[in-house]
């Protein structure tokens, strides 16, 4: 039975490459890139074996990072291949003691698993000067890879029921997104505070060596330094962790094959929400629906989460360099990002776009309603970002130019996005999917569309940028008020023009837009 499941996994893996030529090409390019990185890592480990002062600590940190990555990224962030999840075998009556090891072995039959194993094997080349330690490092590599796959499979089974709940998916995405965005500034602050690499690598590796993340990875370093007590303790802990995790996986597999799949109950609606607050007009209805999406659809959370994260990132960067000039760019940057967020509104609607088509909503009402929703969400943080840096730095003369450029960026981006979303659609994560998922097959089209839109926005802002730069360099309030006036006139004009032109294209292309969003392209 184990052999049959492994053959099934191999066949599924092969069939996955045959779905589309574009997907196959993308997998090949990505695999070659990852393989090249593995080769570079192996070469660097081999070449620096004689000069590396921290081989034991680096091995622990690399191994721990791999296990942690497998524990977090596939189960919670990107998703895993669920074609062989335990619940699919519920009708076959396979003994758990047979199914569990078969699924564990099948977990190694994937491109990420193979690349992970090769990467760990390449990193072990830093021990090439001592054959005995190198042999132990290769054994610990196998054990670390098994630990990573077991952790991934166990957490995947345990999170399957939770992932069916929308609130859990949204909370997980928000936490992971905030962690990923803030990881760089946090690490840079830690490294800057440390006087040398030993100040942080030694204590971190010393703790990780006794955890499930780095117990096996600590074995080569302990043998190389002659610390037999640590070698024995880490070996025992690693075996205990591995056996305990396997038993937990067997138990979870057995429960998944007999327990019914989790059913998510629909939430009970209370009141009319934004539909009660906004006028009973086509524009008001579209705005109310868009506001509901902004607060409940995690795909829009990227834009909202970036608003508080950008000041933190810029503040961390300024703290490292002692220069906080980047804070003055917050207003225009937030304006562009928030306005650009509605460029994929029609694509995000998916089948719900039929409501706009079947009810006969005019293009102008559709464009205006979506703009109203985004404006209501973005105007308050935009004003704070445009004014607080100048106020806190006691440079009040900057207020007119900063406000002018920020408002112009927001209004212009709203106008341009109103046109772009009515003319171009592209594949996006479907409702309920991971917001960071990248649909295959149209990456180039998405990149070109977004780059072209951003570039066009930048060109349109040139009449405001020129007096704003003059105001910043000469500290001229006159130039600042000129930038404010031009920014308001240009922004309002582009917004009205974008809603008008986008509405015309919307009316003309409703059938094409409906067809595009139905097949998500």
N, C-alpha and C positions, 0 to 999 in steps of 0.2 A: 504493500500500500504506500509506503514511503516513496518507493521508486516511481509509482504512478503519479503521485502528487508533484514530485520533482519534474517529471516529464511534462506534466500539465503546465507547470510554471515556465519551463523552457519554451513550450509552444506558445503560451500567452505572451511571453517576452518577444518572441520572434514575430508574432502577429501584430504586436504593437508598432513595429517598424514598418508595417505594410499598409497602414491606414492612409497615409498621404505622402507624396514625394517631399513636400515642404517640411513635414514633420521629421521624415527620415534624414533630410539634409541638416536640419537644425540639431538633431540628436548627434549626428556624425561630427558636425563642427564643434558642438559643445563637448562631446567626448574627447575629441582630439585636443581641444584647449585644456580640458581637465587633465588629460594624460600628459600634456606638455608641462603643466604645473607640477605634476607628480615627478616627472623626470628632473625638472629643475630642483625640486626639493631633495630628491635623492642625490643629485650631483652636489648640491650645496652641503648636504650632510656628510658626504664622502670627502669633499675637498677641505672642509673645516674640522675634520676629526682631530687633527693634531693641535689646532689653535683654540678649540672650543673649551672655555673654562667652566661651562655649566652643562655638561652633557646629561647628567642625571636629572637636574631640574627641568631642562628643556623637554626631555622625554616625558616626564610627568605632566607638564603643562600641555604638550601636544596630545598625549593620550586622553587627558581629561577633557580637553576642548572637543575632541572627536566624539567621545561618549556623550558629552553635554549637547553637542550639536544634533546627534541622532535622537536624543531624548526630547528636544524642543522643536527643531525645525520640521521634520516630517509629520509627527502626530498633531501638532498644534498650528503650524504656520502654513506649510505648503501642501499638506495632505500626503497620503501614501496610497500605494496601489492596493485597493480593497478587493481585487478579484479573487483572492484566496483568504478572505477573512473567515474566522471560525464560523460565523453565523450562516455562511453559505453551505456548510456541510451538515446542517441540522437534520436533513432528511436521509442521510446516508448511514447513520448509525455507526460511525467509525469510533473506535475506542479512543478516549482522550490521550492515553499513553502512547498511542501510535500517531494521532493527529498532531499533537503538540510538537514532537521532534521533527515531524515532516514539515510543518510550517516554519519552524526555526531554520531548518536547512534551506527551505525555499526562500527565506528572507535574504540569503546571500546571493541569490540568482537575480541580480539587478545591476544596472550600470553604477549607481552610487555606491553600492556595497563593494563591488570589485575595485573601484577607484579608491575607496576608503582603505581597503586592505593594502593595496599597492602603495598608497601614500604612507601608511604606518610602517610598511616594510622598508620603504625608502628612507624614512626618518631614522630607522634603526641602524643605518649605515654609519652613523656617527660613532658607533662602537666597533668599527672594523679593526682597530688596532689590537683588540683583545679578542681572540677567537671564542673563548668561553663566554665572555660577556655578550658577544655578538649572537651566539647561539641562543642564549637566554633571552636576549632582546627580541629575536624572531619568534620564540615561543610566547613571550608576553604580548607580541603584536597580534598573534592569533587569538589569545585570550581577550585582549582589549577589543578586537573586532567582534568577537562573540558577545561580549558584554554590551557593546553598542547596539547590535541588532536585537538582542533580548530586551533591552530597555525600550527600544523603539516599538517592538511588537507588543510588549506588555502595556505601555502607555497608550498605544493605538487602540487596543481592545478596551481599556478602561475609559478612554475618552470618546469611544464611538457613541455611547448613549448620550453623553454630555454634548457632543457636537451636533446632535439633532436639535438641541435647544438653541434658539437664535440668540438669547441673551448671553449664553456661555460663549458662543462664537464671537459675538461683538466684544465682550469683555476681554477674552483671550487676545483678540486682534489688537485691541487698544493697548493692552499692557505690553505685548510684544513689540508693537510699533514704537511705543514710547521708550522701551528698553533699547531697541536698535538705534533709534535716533540719538538718544542720550549716551550711548555706550562710548562713542568716540570722545566727546568732551570729558566724560568722567575718567576714562583711561588716560587721556592726555594730562589731566590734572594730577592724577596719581603719579604718573611717570615724571612730571615736572617737579613734584614735591620730593621724589626720591633722588638722592644724590648720585646713586649709581644703580646699575641693573640688579646688583646683588641685594639692594635694599628692598626690592619687591619680589624678585623671583625666588629667593630663598624661603621667606615665610609662606608664600602662596603654595609653593611646591611641597613644603613640609606638611601643610594641612591636607592637601589633595592626596598625598601618598597613602593616607589611611581611609580614604573614602571609596565608594564604588567607582568613582570616576577615574582615579589614578592608582589604585592598589596594584594592579598588574604592571602598569607602566613604571612603577617605582622599583621593580625587581632588578633591572640591569644596573641602575645607579648604586643600589645597595651592595650588589656583588662587586662592582668595580672599586668601591671604597672599602671593602672588607667588613662592612657592617652586617654581620650574619644575623644579629638579633632583628634588625629591621627587615632583612630578607625573609626570615622565617615568618615574622608577624604579618608582613604585607602579603606573602604567599597564602597564609592561612585565611586572612581577611578576604583576599580575592576569591578564593575557592568558596568561602562561606557566602559572599555576596552573589557569586555566580550560581551556586546551587539554590540559594534562597530565591533568587530572581527567576530561575527556571521553574521552581515549584509554584511560585506565584503565577507564572505564565501558564502552567498546566492547569491550575485551578481556574484562572480566568478563561482559558480556552474551553474547559468543560462547562463553565457557567454560560458562556456565549452560545454553545451548541444546544442548550436546553431552554434557556430563557427566551421569552418572546421579544422581538425587537421593540425598542422604546418608541412610544407614540407621543408626539408633541400635541398637546391640546391647544386649540386656537384660543387666543386671548379674547376676553370679552370687552368689546368697545364701550367706552363710557363717554357720552356726549359727542359733539360734532368736532371737537378740537379746533383746529385753525379755520375750519369751514364756518364756525359760528362767529369768529372774530372778523373775518374779511367779508367784503360786500358780495351779494349774491349775483355776480356778473361772471361772464366767461373768464375775464382776466383774474378776478378774485378767486374763482374756483381753481384755476391752474396754479395760482400763487399758493393757495391753501394746500393743495396736493403736493406741490414742490417743497413747501416748508415741512410737511409731514415726512417727506423723504429725507430731508436734511437732518432731521432729528432721529429718524428710525432706521435709515439705510446705512449700514456700516461702510458702504463704498464711498459715501460722501464724507465719512469720518476722517479720511486722509487730509482733506482740505481744512477741516475744523481743527484737527489735532496739530497741524503744522503751525497754526496761529500762535498758540502759547509756546511751542517748541522753538520757533525761530529766535525769539528774544533770548532764550536760554542758551542756544547754540552760539549766537553772536556774542553774548556776554562771556561765555567760557573762552571763546577765541580772543576777545579783547583782554581778558584777564591774563592770558598767556603772553600776549604781545605788549600789553600795557597801552594799547591803542583801541579806543572804542568808537572809531569813526564808522564802522560797519553798522552800528545801531541806527544811524540816520537813514540807512537804506531799507529799514523795516517797513515803513509806510508804503513806498512804491512796490516792494516785493510782495507784501501781503495783498495789496490791491490787485496785482497781476495774477497771483495764484488763486485768489478767491474768484475773480472774474473768469479766469480760464476754467474753473471747475465746472461751469455749466456747458462747456463745449462738447461734453459727452452726454448731456442730459437725455437726448433722444435715444442714444444707444443704451443708456442705463434703464430706460423705460421697459425695453423688451416688449413682451406681449401687452403690457399695460398701455402701450402707445395706441392700441386700438380704441381706447376710450376717447382720445382726442380726435381720431378719424371718424368714428361712428357718430359722435355727438355733434359733429360739424363745427368744432371750435375753429375760429379763424386763425390764420397764421399770426396776425398781429397780436391777438389776445394771448395766444400760446407763448409767443416770444416775451411779451410784456409781463405775463404772470411769472414766468421762470426768472426774469430779471428782478422783479419785485422781491421774490423769495430770497435770492442770493444777496440782494442789496440790504434787506432787513437783517440777514445774518452777519454780513461783513462790514457794515458801515461803522458800528461801534468800535470793534477792535482796530479798524483802519484809522479812525480818528485818534485813538490812543497811541498807536504806533507812530503816527505822523507828528504828534505834539509832545509826547512825554520825553523823548530823547533831547529835544531842544530845551524843554523846561528844566529837566534834571541837570543838564550841563550848563545852565544859565546862559544859553545862546538864543535868546528870544527873537533876535533878528532873523533866525532861520525859519520861524514859524510860517510865514506866508509862502515861501518857496517849497518847503516840505509839504505843506498842505496842498498846494497847487499840483505838485508832481504826483502825490499819493492819490488824490481824488481823480486826476486825469488818468492815471494808470488803472484805477478801479473801473471808472466809467468807460474808458476806451476798451478795456478787456471784456467788459460785459457786452458792449456793442459788437465787437468782433466775434465773440463766442456765439452771440445770437445768430449771426450769419453762418458761421462755420458749422454749428450743430444742425442747421437746416439743410446744409449742402453736403456735408461729409459725415459718414458714420464709420465706425470700426468696431471690431470685436472687443468686448469688455467682459469682466466677470459677471456671470448671470446673477440674478437676485438669489440670495441665500448662499452663494459661493464665497470662497475666500477673497476678500477685496484685493489682495496682493497677487492673485493668480493672474498669469499672463497667458491668454488664449493663444494657441499656436497658429502659425500660418500667415499672419499679417503684421509681424513686428516692424518690417520696413515701412509699410504704409502708415502705421500709427506714428512711428518716429518722424517721418517726413511731414505728416499732417500737423503734429504738435510743434515741430521746429518751425514750419512755415507760419503757423499762427503766432507763435511767440515773436518771430522775426518781424512780422507785419505790425504787431503791436508796438515793438520798439521803434520802428520807422515812424509810425503815427505820433509817437510821443516826442519826436525831435523838437517841434516848436515849443514844447514846454521845457525840455531838458536844457536848451540853450540859455534862456534867462535864469533858470534855476542854478546852473553852473556859474553864471556870472554873479549871481547873488551870493553863492557860497565862497567864491574866490575873492570878491571885493567887499563882502559883508554889507551889500547894498540892499536896504529894505525896498527901495523903489523897484529894483529888478525882481525882488521876491514877490511884490504885489503884482507885477506884470506877469510873472509865472503863474500866480494864483488866478488871475483873470483869464489868461490864455488857457490854463488847465481846465477851468470850469466851462468856458465856452467850447473848447475842443471836446471835452468829455461829454457834455450834454449833447452836443451836436452828433458825435459819433454814436452815442447811445440811442438817440432817436433814429438816426439813419440806419443803425444796425438792426433795431427792432422792425423798422419799416421794410428794409431789404430782406431781412431774414424771414419776415412774415410772408412776403411775396414768394420767396423760394419754398417756404413751408407749404403754402397753398398749391403751388405748382408741382411739388414733388411728394405729396402725401403717399401715393401708392408706392413709389420707389423706397421711401423711408420705411414704410410698413413692411415691405418685403425684406429690406436689409436688416431691420431689427429682429424680425422673426427668425432669421437664420444666423443672427449675431455675426454680422460681417460689416 
